[in-house]
Amino acid sequence: MGSPDIAGRGTSYLLRLTVTGKTSTAELFAMCDWPEPGDCWPEGVAPVSIVVGVRYSGGMVVAEAFPFAIVVP
């Protein structure tokens, strides 16, 4: 495992995520109540999430989840 990227002292940082689909998502059932109650994803969609965290000097950590969907034909 390599070293994590470090943003330095800037106020923003660009994160790139590459997802490679190997199998079709067409067979997936519809799914509801993720990540929040009432959120629904249709058939053929793979809901996923990435969580990004920031540690500030002094030890405070702030994290946020970013849910999104993947469809592989």
TORKOL-4160 file (C-alpha; in steps of 0.2 Angstrom, whole numbers, padded with zeros to 4 digits, m for minus):
73
<pt num="1" X="0000" Y="0000" Z="0000"/>
<pt num="2" X="0007" Y="0017" Z="m0005"/>
<pt num="3" X="0007" Y="0033" Z="0004"/>
<pt num="4" X="m0009" Y="0044" Z="0005"/>
<pt num="5" X="m0010" Y="0060" Z="m0005"/>
<pt num="6" X="m0008" Y="0075" Z="0005"/>
<pt num="7" X="m0017" Y="0091" Z="0001"/>
<pt num="8" X="m0005" Y="0103" Z="0010"/>
<pt num="9" X="m0011" Y="0120" Z="0016"/>
<pt num="10" X="m0023" Y="0123" Z="0002"/>
<pt num="11" X="m0042" Y="0125" Z="0004"/>
<pt num="12" X="m0047" Y="0112" Z="m0009"/>
<pt num="13" X="m0040" Y="0096" Z="m0017"/>
<pt num="14" X="m0046" Y="0087" Z="m0032"/>
<pt num="15" X="m0049" Y="0068" Z="m0030"/>
<pt num="16" X="m0051" Y="0057" Z="m0045"/>
<pt num="17" X="m0059" Y="0040" Z="m0043"/>
<pt num="18" X="m0059" Y="0027" Z="m0058"/>
<pt num="19" X="m0071" Y="0013" Z="m0057"/>
<pt num="20" X="m0070" Y="m0002" Z="m0069"/>
<pt num="21" X="m0085" Y="m0012" Z="m0072"/>
<pt num="22" X="m0082" Y="m0031" Z="m0075"/>
<pt num="23" X="m0100" Y="m0038" Z="m0075"/>
<pt num="24" X="m0116" Y="m0031" Z="m0080"/>
<pt num="25" X="m0127" Y="m0023" Z="m0066"/>
<pt num="26" X="m0143" Y="m0027" Z="m0076"/>
<pt num="27" X="m0148" Y="m0041" Z="m0065"/>
<pt num="28" X="m0148" Y="m0031" Z="m0049"/>
<pt num="29" X="m0164" Y="m0028" Z="m0040"/>
<pt num="30" X="m0171" Y="m0011" Z="m0035"/>
<pt num="31" X="m0165" Y="m0005" Z="m0018"/>
<pt num="32" X="m0172" Y="0007" Z="m0006"/>
<pt num="33" X="m0168" Y="0016" Z="0011"/>
<pt num="34" X="m0149" Y="0018" Z="0007"/>
<pt num="35" X="m0140" Y="0028" Z="0012"/>
<pt num="36" X="m0155" Y="0037" Z="0019"/>
<pt num="37" X="m0173" Y="0032" Z="0023"/>
<pt num="38" X="m0183" Y="0035" Z="0007"/>
<pt num="39" X="m0169" Y="0035" Z="m0005"/>
<pt num="40" X="m0172" Y="0022" Z="m0019"/>
<pt num="41" X="m0161" Y="0015" Z="m0033"/>
<pt num="42" X="m0169" Y="0007" Z="m0048"/>
<pt num="43" X="m0166" Y="m0010" Z="m0055"/>
<pt num="44" X="m0149" Y="m0012" Z="m0064"/>
<pt num="45" X="m0141" Y="0001" Z="m0053"/>
<pt num="46" X="m0126" Y="m0002" Z="m0041"/>
<pt num="47" X="m0127" Y="0011" Z="m0027"/>
<pt num="48" X="m0110" Y="0014" Z="m0020"/>
<pt num="49" X="m0102" Y="0027" Z="m0008"/>
<pt num="50" X="m0085" Y="0035" Z="m0006"/>
<pt num="51" X="m0081" Y="0043" Z="0011"/>
<pt num="52" X="m0068" Y="0057" Z="0012"/>
<pt num="53" X="m0061" Y="0063" Z="0028"/>
<pt num="54" X="m0050" Y="0078" Z="0032"/>
<pt num="55" X="m0039" Y="0079" Z="0048"/>
<pt num="56" X="m0035" Y="0097" Z="0053"/>
<pt num="57" X="m0021" Y="0102" Z="0064"/>
<pt num="58" X="m0026" Y="0100" Z="0082"/>
<pt num="59" X="m0033" Y="0083" Z="0078"/>
<pt num="60" X="m0051" Y="0088" Z="0072"/>
<pt num="61" X="m0057" Y="0076" Z="0059"/>
<pt num="62" X="m0072" Y="0079" Z="0047"/>
<pt num="63" X="m0079" Y="0066" Z="0036"/>
<pt num="64" X="m0092" Y="0066" Z="0023"/>
<pt num="65" X="m0100" Y="0052" Z="0012"/>
<pt num="66" X="m0104" Y="0054" Z="m0006"/>
<pt num="67" X="m0116" Y="0041" Z="m0013"/>
<pt num="68" X="m0118" Y="0038" Z="m0031"/>
<pt num="69" X="m0123" Y="0025" Z="m0044"/>
<pt num="70" X="m0114" Y="0014" Z="m0056"/>
<pt num="71" X="m0122" Y="0006" Z="m0071"/>
<pt num="72" X="m0113" Y="m0007" Z="m0081"/>
<pt num="73" X="m0122" Y="m0012" Z="m0097"/>
